[in-house]
Amino acid sequence: MEKNLSKNYKKNYNIVIETRHIIKEYRIPHEKTNTLFGQILGRFKGKTTYENFRALNDVSFSLHKGEMVGLIGKNGSGKTTLLKILGGIIQPSSGSFTIEGTVAPLIGLGVGFHGELSAEENLYLYGAILGMPRKKIKEKLDEIFAFAGVERFRNMKLKHFSSGMVARLAFSTMVQADPDILLLDEIFSVGDKDFIPQCLTKIAEYRQRGKTILFASHDLSAIEQQCERTILLDKGELKMFGPTKDVVQYYKTI
């Protein structure tokens, strides 16, 4: 049963994200066709049977200006799918959502980057995806590379970068875009110990400036330290939304 404790949330913040009964379905080949015999039979008959997989099921919630909200759940629970919808990367199958302000998604390592392009070329590409004018990107290049700590590699092709270096570039570009809403998906999973404190400091600055952050992570300690409220997804359904301590405690029991 869904437990939504956020109804008692009293802060008079403006709602900046609101989802209404979001459903996301994918058509996948029926499991019977995964066998060699099933595939041959399907080709012989000229058809393949499919079944619907519901990645998100009737998800509704609202987030307020200036808060950092956690997003937790097991692998396959729908966290990344939800962030992709809110980030405008994919569309819901049904339902709707409202975003007030600009959004910068940091979802999946390397999304928006091209391995055959140099780091500098990638910054122009990723910055454009985030809505930054080319002139602003050019003005911010030195700051982005300095914050990421990869100034010496700005002309190197991105395919030669480590996952941590790509994560640094992505985060550094995102903060320079200065969005109203940050969507963060496991940003610390590939980061190094030196860069994570920089990320946390920058996130704290964003919160002080009234930015809204939705932070998906398997690191429950980070969620408890950073987020006042947390959303729990389980098999595509919103199981609980409320004070982080209560949600994490409940999550550990399922």
GIMOHU-V98349 format. One line per field, one symbol per residue. ss: DSSP state (H for helix, E for strand, L for the rest). phi: phi as a letter, one per 30 degrees, with the letter a starting at -180 (. if undefined). psi: psi as a letter, one per 30 degrees, with the letter a starting at -180 (. if undefined). Layout:
BEGIN
ss = ???
phi = ???
psi = ???
END
This chain:
BEGIN
ss = LLEEHHHHLLLLLLEEEEEEEEEEEEEEELHHHHLHHHHHHHHHHLLLLEEEEEEEEEEEEEEELLLEEEEELLLLLLHHHHHHHHLLLLLLLEEEEEELLLEEEELLLLLLLLLLLEHHHHHHHHHHHLLLLHHHHHHHHHHHHHHHLLHHHLLLEHHHLLHHHHHHHHHHHHHHHLLLEEEEELLLLLLLHHHHHHHHHHHHHHHHLLLEEEEELLLHHHHHHHLLEEEEEELLEEEEEEEHHHHHHHHLLL
phi = .dccdddcdcddcddcbbcbhdbbcbcbededdddddddddddddiabdbbdccdbbhcbabcceicccdbbldeidjddeddddddidbcddaiaabbcjdbbccbididjcbddcdedddddddddddiddeddeddcedddddddibedcdcddddcdddddddddddddddddhddbcccchdcdcdcdddeedddddddddddcidcbcccacdddddddccdbbcccbhicddableeedddddedcc
psi = kkjjfffgjfkhlkkfkkkjhkkjkkkkkkffffleeeeeeeeefglkkllkkjekjhjklkllkgljkljlllkgfgeeeeeeeffgelklelallkkjlkkjkijkkfkflkfflleeeeeeeeeeefgkkeeeeeffeeeeeeefghefgfgkkfffkleeeeeeeeeeeefffhlfkkjkjhfffgllfefeeeeeeeeeeeefgglkkjjklfjfeeeeefkelkkkkjhfkjekjakeeeeeeeeff.
END
